[in-house]
Amino acid sequence: MIQRLKKGFSRVGLRWILATGLLLYPVCGLTSDLTLSKAVETALSGNPGLQAAGFASLSAREKVLQARSGAMPQVQLTEQGTRTNNPMWAFGTRLNQETITTRDFDPARLNNPDSITNYATVFSVTWPVYDSGQTWYGLKQAHLNQEAAAFFADQTRHQVIAATISAYIKTLLAQENKVVLHQITETARAHLKLIQSRYTGGFVAKSDLLRAQVHIADLEQQLAEAGSRINIARCQLNVVMGVAPDFDGTLSTPLKPGDPIQGSLDSWISTALSNRPDLKNLTLQKRIAQKEIDKSRASRYPSVNLTGNYEIDSEDFQDSGTNYTIGAAVSMPLFTGGRISSRIREARINLKQTQTMLQGLEQQICGQIRQAFFNAQSAWERIQVAGSAIGQAEESLRIVRNRYDSGLFTLTDLLDVEDMVQQTRTNQLKAVHDYKAAAVSLYLAAGTIDRFK
């Protein structure tokens, strides 16, 4: 019996553990290490702006179907109920119901008919065989709009990736700056012990001890501010990823410069002009504007419609009369008060506006590429300089500390070198961050952010 209970408990416990694990898996997956690639993947699946762009693409696809329906026959079923004593309508209603008798031709009855009720069931078909090309041009524009919506979604995707990477490396910078401040603070505390020892031995004035204590207090204040900057940066990263603002995963991708930017400035500009989704989107908008000119001109042409009706008329849904009507209509606008000419002029103005915007965007892209390219080059050079400066500053700190211990240097010299070490480490981190940020901007401006590493 005990063995059975143990087995049953083991099965129930195993199932409970599995179920709990499945429920907690998404949370655990986010609360563990958060690599840069995982952060980007999370943003691509959870960012609201990107989801909205996806819905815009779906909406554009539906507009294609709506435009195509304009060339299809339109079929309607109408049920109408009326009651009238209008002489003409009353006589006509009896004709439609096929209930006319000889006494209905009595002049007194014709002039003063009794009220009559009619229920008409009408099945109608309208087919716009040719509508001056409006449907055809509208369909072409809808297809172009669908392609433009796809490019807009692609551009939004690029922006989300770039924003995620930027927020990620900004958070890394804040964390690394706090580590540097913590190391400098520990070094300052060690120096404080040395100063206290020298003060106890009567080798330094109390002002040196007080100044060292003030220096540590200032470092501790900087540590508190650094913690606040980390929290703000993490909140911004969480917003871009589309997760809870208080989500706290461990950023496991280190802040390293990687490889220098490859390729010439001209090659990056050429890549941008052929890859940027927003440039492709605006190029499609230009084609749509050109189609609008053709569409406006075509509205001067005749239109042809075929129509057909089948009608059932009855007063009490028992006896009824039926009739049908088929026909064709050709119409041509002879005078519209200048409306068509105005539409053509408006379409031409919109085309010129789009062409100007396209030219401006190309210039803007070239400017973005140049700025990001030169920023990346400058930051890469700063990384090399900062790397060698750190070793020199640390060696200087060792020498000054030994000479201060020997009474050869003052406390001011020691604190200045401490500040120099902190500054060189901070400068290197800032240079690495600036290089990565410039590289992100360069890849985003070139439309190749997917290739960023």
N, C-alpha and C positions, 0 to 999 in steps of 0.2 A: 504493500500500500504506500509506504513511504517512498519507495523507488518510483512508483507511478506519479506521486505528487511532485517529486523532484524533476521527473521528465516533463510533466505538464508545465511546471513552473519554468523550466528551462526553455520550453518552446514559446510560452507566453512572453517570457523575458526577452528572448531573442527577437521575437516579432516586435515587441515594444521598442527595443533598441534600434532595429532597422527602420521602423516607422519614424522614430524621433530623429534618427540620422538623416532620413530623407527630408524631413521638414526643416531641419536646421542646416542642411547642406548649402542652400544659397547664402545664408548668413555667414556660415563658416568660410565659404568660398571668398567672401568679401572681407571678412575680418582677419584673414591671414595675410601673408605677404602680398603686397600690391605692386606688381611690376609695372613698368611704363606701358608695355603692350597690353596688359590686363586692364589698366586704366583707360586706354584708348578703346579697347573692346567694350568695356562697360559703358563708356560715353556713347558709342555708336548704337548701342541697344537701348539706352535710357534717356538720352538727351531730348527734351521736349521740342526744341527747335528743329532738330533733325526729323522727329516724328511728324511735325507739322508740314515740313517740306515733302515728306512721303505722301501725306494726305493730299497735298496740292497736285502731285503727280497723278494720283488716282482721280482727282476731280477733272484734270485736263483730259484724261482718257475718256471719261464720261461725256465730255463736251464733244469729242469726236463722234461718238454715237449719236448725240443730239443733232449735230450738223448733218450727218449722213441721213438721218430720218427725214430731212427736208425733201429728199428726192423720192421718197416712198409714197405710195398711195395712203391717204389718210381716211380711215374708216370710223364712222361714228354711229351710235345707236341712240336715238332721242325719243323720249316718251313725253308727250305734251297733253295737258288737259285744258279745255277752254269752254266757256259758256257765254253765249252772245245772243242779242236780238237785233244786231245790225243787219239791215235788209240784205246787203250784198253778201256779208259773211254767212248769214243764216242760210241763204239759198245755196251758196257755194258749199257749205258744210253738208247740206243734204245731198248735193251732187256727189261729193266725195264719199259719203256713206252709202251712196247708191240707193237712196230711199225716196227719190222724187216721184210724186204721183201727179195726176192731172189737176187735182184741186190746189196743188202748190203754185199753179200758174194764175190763180185768182188774184186780180190786182190788189184787192184789199189784204189778202194774205201776204202778197209780195211786199206791200208797203209797210205793213204792221205785222211782221212774223212773230210767232211765239218764240220764247227763248229756247235755244237748243244747246245741248252739251255734246262735246266731241272729244274723244280720246284718240290721239294720233300717235302711231308708232312709226318712226321714220328711220330707215336704214340708208345712210348716205355715204358716198365715196367721192373723194376729191383727189385728183392726181395732178400735181404740178409738173406737166411734161417738160416745160422749159420756163424758168422764172428769171430770165435775163442773166443767167449764170450766177445768181446770188448764192444758191446752194453749193454749187461747184467751188466757187472761190471761198465760201465760208468753210467748206470741208478742208480745203488746202490750208487755210489759216489755222484750223483746229489741229491738224496734224503737226504744223510747225509749232503751235503752242504746246503740244504734248512733248515735243522734243525739247523745247525751251524749259518746260517744267522739270524735265529730267536733268538738264544742265544746272538748273537752280538747286535741285536736290543734291547734285554732285558738289556744287560750290559750298552749300551748307555743310555737307559732310567734311569737306576739306577744312572749313573753318572750325568745326567741332574738334577735329583731330589736332589742329594747330593750337586751339585754345586749351585742350587737355594737356598736350605736351608742355605748353608754356606754364600752365598752372602747376604741373608736376615738378618741373625743374625750379620753379619759384619756391615751392614748398621745400624741395631739397636744399636750396640755397639758405632758406631760413633755418633749417635744421642744422646744416653744417656751420653756419655762423654762430649758432648757439654752442655747438661743440667747441669751436675756437674760443669763444668767450669763456666757456667752462675751463678749458685748458689754461688760458691766461690767468683766470682767477685762481686756479690751483697753484700756478707759478707765483702769483703775487702773494698768496698765503704763505708759501714756503719762504719767500723773501721777508715777509712780516716776522716770521719766527727768527730769521737771521737778524733783523733790525732790533727785535725785542731783546735778543741775546746781547747785541752790541750796546743797547741802551742800558741794560742791567749792568753791564761791565763798565759803563760810564764812557763809552767811546763815541756815542752820538748824542745829539740833543733830543729832547722830548718832541720837538717840532718834527723831526724826521719820523718818529713813531706815529705821531698824529697824521702826518701827511700820508704815510703808507696805509693807515686805517681808512682815511678818506678815499684813497685810491681804490681800495677793495670795495668800499660801499658803492662807489661809482660803477665798478664792474658788476656788482650784484644787481644794481638798478638796470644796467644794460642787459643782464641775463633775463630779468623779468620782462623787459620790452621785447627781447628776442622770442620768449615764449608766446607773447601776445601775437607777434608777427607770424609765428608758426600756425597758431590757431586760425588767424585770418586767412592765410594761404591755404590751409586745409579746407576751410569752408568754401573758398572759391573753387578749389579742385572738385569738391563734392557736388557743387552746383553744376559745373560743366559736365560731370559724369552722370548727373541725374539721379543721385542717391541721396539718402538722408543727410541733412547738414551735420549731424553729429557722428557720422560714420568715421571710424578711426582705424584704418588699415596701416600696416607697416610698409612704408615705401622702400622697396628692396633694390631698385635700380640705382646704382651710384651716380653721383654727379661727376662725370668724366668728360673731357673734351672730345674724345674720339679722333677721327681723322680730319685733316684740313679739307676745306672746300675744294673740289676739283672742277676743272673747266674754266673757260674764259668768260668774261663779262658778256661778250657778244653771243656766246653759245647759250648762256642762261636767258638772255633776252629773247633769242629765237625760240627756245623751248617754251617760254611763257606765252609768246604770241600764238603758238600752235596748240597749247594745252589748257589755257585758262578756261574753266567752265563758264565764268561770267562773260568772257569775251565771245564765246560760242553762243551763249544765250542772246547777247545783244545783236550778234550777226543774224540770228534767226528773227529777232524783232525787226530788223531792217527788211528781211524778206517778207515778213507779215505786212509791213507798211507798204511795200511795193504791191503786194496782192490787193491791198485795200484800194489803191489807185485803180487797178484793173477792175475791181468789183464795183467801184463807184461809176466808172465809165460804162460798164455793162448794164447799169440800171436804165440807160437810155434805150436799150433794145426791147423789142416786144416780148411778152410772156404768153404762154399757152397753158390752159388748164382744161382738164376733162372732169366732168361732174356727172354723178348719177344718184338718183333717189328712188327708194321704194317705200311707199307709204301705205299704212293700214289705218282706216278711219272707222270709228265705231262710237255709238252713243251709249251702249250698255254692255259692250264686250261680247255681244252675241252675234247680231247681224253686223256685218262690216263691209266696207268697200275698199278696194285696193287700186293703186295707180303707181306709175313709175315715170320718171323723167330722166332723160340722158341728154347731155349736151357738151359743147365745147365752147371755150371763150378765148379770144385773142385780144389782148390789150397792149396799147403802146402809149407811153407818156408823151404827150405833145407839148404840154406846158406845165411846169411844176413850181412856178414862182421863183426860179433860180436855185431850188433846193439841190438838184443834182450837181449843178456847176459848183455850188458851194461845197458840197461833199468832196468833189474832186480836188478843189483847192485845199481843203482841210487835209486830205490824205497826202497831198504833196508836201504840205508844211510839216506834217508828222514824220514823213520820210526824211526830210532835211534835218529835223530835230534828232532823229535816231542816228543819222549819219554823223552829226556833230558829236553826239554822245559816244559813238563808237570811236571816233577819232580821239576824244578826250580820254576814254578808257585805255586806249593803246598808249598814249603818252603817260598816263598814270601808272600803268604796268611797268613801263620802262623806268620810271622814277623809283618805283618800289624795288625793282630788281637792283638798280644801282645802289640805293641806300642800304639794302640788306647785304649786298655783296661786299661793299666797302666796310660796313660794320663788322661783318664776319672776319674779314682780313685784319682789321684793327684789333679785334678781340683776340684773335689767334696770336698775334705778335705780343699782346699784353700777357697772355698765358705763359709764353716762353720767358719773358722778362721777369714775371712774378715768381716763376719757379726757382730761378737762380737767386732772386732777392730773399726768399724765405731762408735758404741755407745761410746766406750772408748775415741776415738779421739774427738768426739763432746763434751763430758763432759769436757775433758781437755781444749778444746777451750773456753768453758764457764768460767771455773775457771781462766784461764790465762787472758782472756779479763777483768774480774772483778778485778783481781790483777793489771793488767796494768793500769786500770782506777784509781786504788788507789795508783799508783806509786810504786808498789812492784816489778813489772816485767818490763823488757825492751821491746822495739819494736821488737828486734830480737827474743825474746821468742814468741811474738804474731804471727809474720810472720812464724816462724818455725811450730807452731801449726796449722796455716792455711794450710800450705803446707802438714802437716801430715793428716789433714782431707781430703784434696783433694786426696792425695795418697791412703788413705784407701778406699774412695769411688770408685776411679778408679780401685784399686786392686780387689774390689768385682765385678765390672762390667767385668773386664778382666777375672776373675775366672769363672764367669757364662758363658761368651762367650767361653772360652777355654773348659769348660765342654761340652757345646752344640756342639762345633766343634769336640771334641773327640768322642762324642756319634754318630755324623753323620759319622765320619770316621769308627767307629766300626760297625755300621749297614751296611755301604756300603761294608766294607771288608767282612762282614758275608753274603752278598747277601740278606739282609732283610731290605733294606732302606725303603720299602713300609710300614713297621711296625713302623717307627720312629714317635714319637709324640713330 
